[in-house]
């Protein structure tokens, strides 16, 4: 059975005393906390006063059905797994109970080994639900607006736009150089919106060839092309009711631009090789480091698609344009990487500050994050100060070599929000 702990509490609800006694004796012997109830009302009283990990309930009881007990306990303990006990003639009803959140059912009379196996799987299911919930909560916490790093005026403008548009469905175009944090802004928009509990799906448009990008976005039917041995949903379908983030949108080939335009107009499409029209409810966020206005003038990017994408534009300033945010970013990531690597760096050497502020950070916040992580990893375990020798050589040379020539920023006419992290 594996290790069990008192934290695993089983509630057995059944009007047959013998079943309650047998299950209580077996589960208690294996280290579980076992509560028993002879009817639905007693089960609900126990669930109100205790944390319940698994409910094992008879389907038919005098005062209420197992389904009714299940529904009410799920309101108290959403992550509780439920096993319904049923006689032969009520299997159909037990299967129906699974629609209301039951994990599985046991048919009377049942074998004790079968009960052990089913309980083990139910507990694994509950653990998975708890982990998923915790992950979702961590994501929401990590991308709260107040966690975005930077107090410069340009970043304040970013925060304002994110806050204003997060709860809308408006398509957002995030502009800025590589490494400024575009994906993190996209995630902040998603996790501060009514869609936060739904999927956030990210696609790097530049990383895939045209044929593969089309199938990734829109999916395909079985036998649509050589190797398509089964139908596959695309990212638009996977992001239904959630958010689809298209990074490096400026690299989308012309043929896919046309298909994407239709989706933005009608919110419907067909899979490759398919004829069925699929409708979706998706919030689209795009990002680019390219000058789309110039691409439109050169007829490399469709003007009608550009206007569809550019409903709300957010511009992330490069790090060299907000040097006042460098100390905040350094402190933020020092704390993070100290925890991750078991270090205790609390101070930054004055010469280190001079180099960090003198360097122009062509890789933007992403490069700064990498530099801080490298420094923390390389320092002595008992060190408490970030010294200049721990920095990358490019940063150490900031005061001895001329800075690299900066390329023109891919700024749009508007400015706006970011998480002070790379992306």
C-alpha positions as CSV (number, residue, x, y, z in Angstrom):
1,X,0.0,0.0,0.0
2,X,3.0,2.3,0.5
3,X,3.4,4.9,3.2
4,X,0.3,6.5,4.7
5,X,0.0,9.3,7.2
6,X,-2.6,10.6,9.6
7,X,-3.1,13.4,7.2
8,X,-5.1,11.0,5.0
9,X,-8.6,11.0,6.3
10,X,-11.2,8.6,4.9
11,X,-14.9,9.2,5.5
12,X,-17.0,6.1,5.1
13,X,-20.8,6.8,4.7
14,X,-23.0,3.6,4.5
15,X,-26.2,2.6,6.3
16,X,-24.9,-1.0,6.6
17,X,-23.0,-1.4,9.9
18,X,-21.0,-4.3,8.7
19,X,-19.5,-2.4,5.8
20,X,-18.6,0.5,8.0
21,X,-16.9,-1.8,10.6
22,X,-14.9,-3.8,7.9
23,X,-13.7,-0.7,6.1
24,X,-12.9,1.2,9.3
25,X,-10.9,-1.8,10.7
26,X,-8.9,-2.2,7.5
27,X,-8.1,1.4,6.8
28,X,-7.3,2.1,10.5
29,X,-4.8,-0.8,10.5
30,X,-3.1,0.7,7.5
31,X,-2.5,4.1,9.2
32,X,-5.4,6.2,8.0
33,X,-7.7,8.3,10.1
34,X,-11.2,6.8,9.5
35,X,-14.5,8.5,10.1
36,X,-17.8,6.6,9.7
37,X,-21.4,7.8,9.1
38,X,-24.6,5.8,9.0
39,X,-26.4,8.3,6.9
40,X,-25.9,11.4,4.7
41,X,-26.6,14.0,7.4
42,X,-24.0,12.5,9.8
43,X,-21.5,12.4,6.9
44,X,-22.0,16.1,6.2
45,X,-21.6,16.9,9.9
46,X,-18.3,15.1,10.0
47,X,-17.1,16.7,6.8
48,X,-17.9,20.2,8.2
49,X,-15.7,19.5,11.2
50,X,-12.8,17.6,9.6
51,X,-10.6,17.7,6.5
52,X,-11.7,14.9,4.2
53,X,-9.3,13.4,1.7
54,X,-11.4,10.5,0.4
55,X,-15.2,9.9,0.6
56,X,-16.4,6.4,0.3
57,X,-20.2,6.6,0.2
58,X,-23.0,4.1,-0.5
59,X,-25.1,5.3,-3.4
60,X,-28.5,4.5,-1.7
61,X,-29.0,5.7,1.9
62,X,-32.2,6.5,3.8
63,X,-32.0,10.3,4.0
64,X,-30.1,11.2,0.9
65,X,-28.2,9.6,-2.0
66,X,-24.5,9.2,-2.3
67,X,-24.5,11.7,-5.1
68,X,-26.2,14.4,-2.9
69,X,-23.6,13.7,-0.2
70,X,-20.8,13.9,-2.8
71,X,-22.0,17.3,-4.1
72,X,-22.3,18.8,-0.7
73,X,-18.9,17.5,0.5
74,X,-17.3,18.7,-2.7
75,X,-18.4,22.2,-1.8
76,X,-16.6,21.9,1.5
77,X,-13.5,20.1,0.2
78,X,-13.1,20.6,-3.6
79,X,-10.0,18.4,-3.8
80,X,-11.7,15.4,-2.0
81,X,-11.7,12.2,-4.1
82,X,-15.0,10.2,-3.9
83,X,-15.6,6.5,-4.4
84,X,-19.3,5.5,-4.7
85,X,-20.4,2.0,-3.5
86,X,-23.2,0.5,-5.6
87,X,-25.2,-2.7,-5.9
88,X,-25.4,-4.4,-9.3
89,X,-28.7,-2.9,-10.2
90,X,-27.5,0.7,-9.7
91,X,-24.3,0.7,-11.7
92,X,-25.8,3.0,-14.2
93,X,-26.5,5.5,-11.4
94,X,-23.0,5.1,-10.1
95,X,-21.5,5.9,-13.4
96,X,-23.7,8.9,-13.6
97,X,-22.3,10.0,-10.2
98,X,-18.9,10.3,-11.9
99,X,-20.3,13.2,-13.8
100,X,-20.8,15.0,-10.5
101,X,-17.2,14.5,-9.4
102,X,-16.9,10.9,-8.2
103,X,-13.5,9.4,-8.9
104,X,-14.8,5.9,-9.5
105,X,-17.2,3.3,-8.0
106,X,-17.1,-0.1,-6.2
107,X,-19.6,-2.8,-6.9
108,X,-21.0,-4.9,-4.0
109,X,-19.8,-7.3,-2.9
110,X,-16.2,-6.0,-3.3
111,X,-12.9,-7.6,-2.7
112,X,-10.6,-6.1,0.0
113,X,-7.6,-6.0,-2.3
114,X,-9.7,-4.2,-4.9
115,X,-10.7,-1.6,-2.2
116,X,-7.0,-1.0,-1.3
117,X,-6.1,-0.5,-5.0
118,X,-9.0,1.9,-5.6
119,X,-8.3,3.9,-2.5
120,X,-4.6,4.2,-3.5
121,X,-5.6,5.6,-6.9
122,X,-8.1,7.9,-5.4
123,X,-5.5,9.4,-3.1
124,X,-3.1,9.8,-6.0
125,X,-5.9,11.6,-7.8
126,X,-6.5,13.9,-4.9
127,X,-2.7,14.7,-4.6
128,X,-2.7,15.6,-8.3
129,X,-5.7,17.9,-7.9
130,X,-4.0,19.6,-4.9
131,X,-0.7,20.0,-6.9
132,X,-2.5,21.5,-9.8
133,X,-4.4,23.9,-7.6
134,X,-1.2,24.9,-5.9
135,X,0.6,25.4,-9.2
136,X,-2.3,27.6,-10.4
137,X,-2.1,29.6,-7.2
138,X,1.6,30.1,-7.5
139,X,1.2,31.3,-11.1
140,X,-1.4,33.8,-10.0
141,X,0.8,35.0,-7.2
142,X,3.9,35.2,-9.3
143,X,2.2,37.4,-11.9
144,X,0.3,39.7,-9.6
145,X,0.7,43.3,-10.7
146,X,2.3,44.3,-7.4
147,X,5.1,41.7,-8.0
148,X,6.2,43.4,-11.2
149,X,9.6,45.0,-10.6
150,X,10.4,48.6,-11.4
151,X,9.4,52.1,-10.2
152,X,10.6,54.2,-13.1
153,X,8.1,56.4,-14.9
154,X,8.2,54.3,-18.0
155,X,7.4,51.1,-16.0
156,X,4.6,52.9,-14.2
157,X,3.0,53.6,-17.5
158,X,3.3,49.9,-18.3
159,X,1.6,48.9,-15.1
160,X,-1.3,51.3,-15.7
161,X,-2.1,49.8,-19.1
162,X,-1.8,46.2,-17.9
163,X,-4.2,47.0,-15.0
164,X,-6.7,48.8,-17.4
165,X,-6.9,46.1,-20.1
166,X,-6.3,42.9,-18.1
167,X,-10.0,42.2,-17.5
168,X,-11.0,42.9,-21.2
169,X,-11.0,40.6,-24.2
170,X,-9.1,43.2,-26.3
171,X,-6.2,41.9,-28.4
172,X,-2.9,43.2,-27.1
173,X,0.3,43.8,-29.0
174,X,3.4,43.9,-26.8
175,X,6.4,45.7,-28.3
176,X,10.0,45.8,-27.2
177,X,13.5,44.5,-27.6
178,X,14.5,41.0,-26.9
179,X,14.8,40.3,-23.2
180,X,12.6,43.1,-22.0
181,X,9.9,40.7,-20.5
182,X,7.2,40.5,-23.1
183,X,6.0,37.0,-22.2
184,X,5.9,37.9,-18.5
185,X,3.6,40.9,-19.3
186,X,1.4,38.5,-21.4
187,X,1.2,36.2,-18.4
188,X,0.4,39.1,-16.1
189,X,-2.5,40.1,-18.4
190,X,-3.8,36.5,-18.3
191,X,-3.5,35.9,-14.6
192,X,-5.1,39.2,-13.7
193,X,-8.1,38.5,-15.9
194,X,-11.3,36.6,-15.6
195,X,-9.6,33.9,-17.7
196,X,-7.0,33.2,-15.0
197,X,-8.3,29.7,-14.2
198,X,-8.2,28.7,-17.9
199,X,-5.2,27.8,-20.1
200,X,-2.4,30.1,-21.0
201,X,-0.8,28.7,-24.2
202,X,2.4,30.2,-25.6
203,X,3.8,29.8,-29.1
204,X,7.1,31.1,-30.5
205,X,6.2,31.8,-34.1
206,X,9.9,32.2,-35.2
207,X,10.9,28.8,-33.8
208,X,8.7,26.8,-36.2
209,X,8.8,26.4,-40.0
210,X,5.7,27.4,-41.9
211,X,4.1,24.0,-42.3
212,X,4.7,23.0,-38.6
213,X,3.5,26.4,-37.4
214,X,0.2,26.1,-39.2
215,X,-0.5,22.6,-37.8
216,X,0.5,23.8,-34.3
217,X,-1.9,26.8,-34.4
218,X,-4.9,25.2,-36.1
219,X,-4.4,21.4,-35.6
220,X,-5.0,18.7,-38.2
221,X,-7.3,15.8,-39.0
222,X,-6.2,12.2,-39.4
223,X,-4.5,11.5,-42.7
224,X,-4.3,15.3,-43.5
225,X,-0.7,14.7,-44.5
226,X,1.9,11.9,-44.3
227,X,2.5,11.0,-40.7
228,X,-0.8,12.3,-39.5
229,X,-1.9,9.0,-37.9
230,X,-4.4,10.7,-35.6
231,X,-6.3,14.0,-35.3
232,X,-4.6,16.6,-33.2
233,X,-6.1,19.8,-31.8
234,X,-4.2,23.1,-32.4
235,X,-3.1,25.7,-29.9
236,X,-6.3,27.8,-30.6
237,X,-8.4,24.9,-29.4
238,X,-6.1,24.2,-26.4
239,X,-6.5,27.9,-25.4
240,X,-10.3,27.9,-25.6
241,X,-11.7,30.2,-22.9
242,X,-8.2,31.1,-22.0
243,X,-5.3,33.1,-23.6
244,X,-3.1,32.4,-26.6
245,X,0.2,34.2,-26.6
246,X,1.9,34.5,-30.0
247,X,5.5,35.5,-29.5
248,X,7.5,36.9,-32.4
249,X,4.4,37.6,-34.4
250,X,6.4,39.6,-36.9
251,X,7.9,36.3,-38.2
252,X,4.6,34.7,-39.3
253,X,4.7,33.8,-43.0
254,X,2.2,35.5,-45.3
255,X,0.0,32.4,-45.9
256,X,-0.5,32.0,-42.1
257,X,-1.1,35.7,-41.7
258,X,-4.2,35.3,-43.9
259,X,-5.6,32.4,-41.9
260,X,-4.8,34.2,-38.6
261,X,-6.7,37.3,-39.8
262,X,-9.8,35.2,-40.4
263,X,-9.6,33.8,-36.9
264,X,-9.4,37.3,-35.4
265,X,-12.4,38.4,-37.5
266,X,-14.7,35.4,-36.9
267,X,-13.0,33.4,-34.1
268,X,-13.5,30.2,-36.2
269,X,-11.3,28.1,-38.4
270,X,-10.9,24.5,-39.8
271,X,-8.1,22.1,-38.9
272,X,-5.7,21.2,-41.7
273,X,-7.4,18.5,-43.8
274,X,-10.8,19.1,-42.1
275,X,-14.1,20.7,-43.2
276,X,-15.7,21.2,-39.8
277,X,-15.7,24.8,-38.6
278,X,-14.4,25.1,-35.1
279,X,-15.4,28.1,-33.0
280,X,-13.3,29.3,-30.1
281,X,-13.3,31.9,-27.3
282,X,-9.7,33.0,-27.0
283,X,-8.0,36.2,-25.8
284,X,-5.1,36.8,-28.1
285,X,-1.9,38.5,-27.0
286,X,1.0,39.0,-29.5
287,X,4.5,40.2,-29.1
288,X,7.3,41.3,-31.4
289,X,10.7,43.0,-31.4
290,X,10.3,44.0,-35.0
291,X,9.1,47.3,-36.5
292,X,5.7,46.2,-37.8
293,X,4.9,49.5,-39.3
294,X,8.0,49.3,-41.5
295,X,7.1,45.6,-42.3
296,X,3.7,46.8,-43.4
297,X,5.2,49.5,-45.7
298,X,7.5,46.9,-47.2
299,X,4.5,44.6,-47.7
300,X,6.1,41.9,-45.5
301,X,3.2,42.1,-43.0
302,X,-0.5,42.5,-43.8
303,X,-1.8,45.9,-42.9
304,X,-5.3,44.5,-42.0
305,X,-3.7,41.9,-39.6
306,X,-1.6,44.6,-38.1
307,X,-4.6,46.7,-37.3
308,X,-6.4,43.7,-35.8
309,X,-3.5,43.0,-33.6
310,X,-2.7,46.5,-32.5
311,X,-5.9,47.3,-30.6
312,X,-4.0,47.9,-27.5
313,X,-0.2,48.4,-27.8
314,X,2.2,48.0,-24.9
315,X,5.8,49.1,-25.2
316,X,8.4,47.7,-22.9
317,X,11.4,50.1,-22.5
318,X,14.9,48.6,-22.7
319,X,16.8,48.4,-19.5
320,X,19.3,51.2,-20.5
321,X,16.3,53.6,-20.6
322,X,15.3,52.8,-17.0
323,X,18.6,52.5,-15.1
324,X,16.9,53.6,-11.9
325,X,15.2,50.1,-11.8
326,X,18.5,48.2,-11.8
327,X,19.0,48.3,-7.9
328,X,15.4,46.9,-7.4
329,X,15.9,44.2,-10.0
330,X,19.3,43.2,-8.5
331,X,17.8,43.0,-5.0
332,X,14.8,41.0,-6.3
333,X,16.8,38.4,-8.1
334,X,19.5,38.2,-5.4
335,X,16.7,37.1,-3.0
336,X,15.3,34.6,-5.4
337,X,18.7,33.0,-6.3
338,X,19.9,33.0,-2.7
339,X,16.9,30.8,-1.9
340,X,17.4,28.6,-4.9
341,X,21.1,28.0,-4.3
342,X,21.4,28.1,-0.5
343,X,23.5,31.4,-0.5
344,X,23.3,34.3,1.8
345,X,24.4,37.3,-0.2
346,X,22.9,40.4,1.5
347,X,25.2,43.2,0.3
348,X,26.5,44.5,-3.1
349,X,30.0,45.9,-3.2
350,X,30.1,49.6,-4.3
351,X,32.3,48.7,-7.3
352,X,29.8,46.1,-8.3
353,X,27.1,48.7,-8.3
354,X,29.2,51.0,-10.4
355,X,29.7,48.3,-13.0
356,X,26.0,47.2,-13.0
357,X,24.9,50.8,-13.6
358,X,27.6,51.5,-16.3
359,X,26.9,48.5,-18.4
360,X,24.3,49.1,-21.2
361,X,22.6,45.7,-21.0
362,X,22.0,44.9,-24.7
363,X,20.3,41.7,-23.6
364,X,18.0,43.8,-21.3
365,X,16.5,42.3,-18.1
366,X,17.1,38.7,-19.3
367,X,20.8,39.4,-19.4
368,X,20.7,41.0,-16.0
369,X,18.9,38.0,-14.5
370,X,21.5,35.7,-16.0
371,X,24.3,37.8,-14.6
372,X,22.9,37.8,-11.1
373,X,22.2,34.0,-11.1
374,X,25.8,33.4,-12.4
375,X,27.2,35.5,-9.6
376,X,25.2,33.8,-6.9
377,X,26.1,30.4,-8.1
378,X,29.9,31.2,-8.3
379,X,30.2,32.9,-4.9
380,X,31.5,31.1,-1.8
381,X,28.8,29.5,0.3
382,X,29.7,31.7,3.3
383,X,30.0,34.9,1.3
384,X,27.6,37.8,2.1
385,X,28.7,40.3,-0.6
386,X,28.3,40.4,-4.3
387,X,31.8,41.3,-5.5
388,X,32.9,42.6,-9.0
389,X,34.9,39.4,-9.8
390,X,31.6,37.4,-9.8
391,X,30.1,39.3,-12.6
392,X,30.4,38.2,-16.3
393,X,33.5,39.6,-18.1
394,X,31.4,41.7,-20.3
395,X,30.0,43.5,-17.3
396,X,33.3,43.8,-15.6
397,X,34.7,45.5,-18.7
398,X,31.9,48.1,-18.7
399,X,34.2,50.9,-17.7
400,X,37.2,49.9,-19.9
401,X,35.6,49.4,-23.3
402,X,33.2,51.6,-25.3
403,X,29.6,50.4,-25.1
404,X,28.3,48.5,-28.1
405,X,26.4,50.6,-30.6
406,X,22.7,50.3,-29.8
407,X,20.3,49.3,-32.4
408,X,17.2,51.3,-33.0
409,X,14.4,50.3,-30.6
410,X,11.4,48.6,-32.0
411,X,9.1,51.0,-30.2
412,X,5.5,51.6,-31.2
413,X,3.7,54.9,-30.8
414,X,2.3,53.8,-27.4
415,X,4.2,52.9,-24.3
416,X,3.3,50.4,-21.6
417,X,3.5,47.3,-19.0
418,X,6.1,44.7,-18.0
419,X,7.2,42.4,-15.2
420,X,10.8,43.4,-14.4
421,X,11.9,40.0,-15.7
422,X,13.3,38.8,-19.0
423,X,11.0,37.3,-21.7
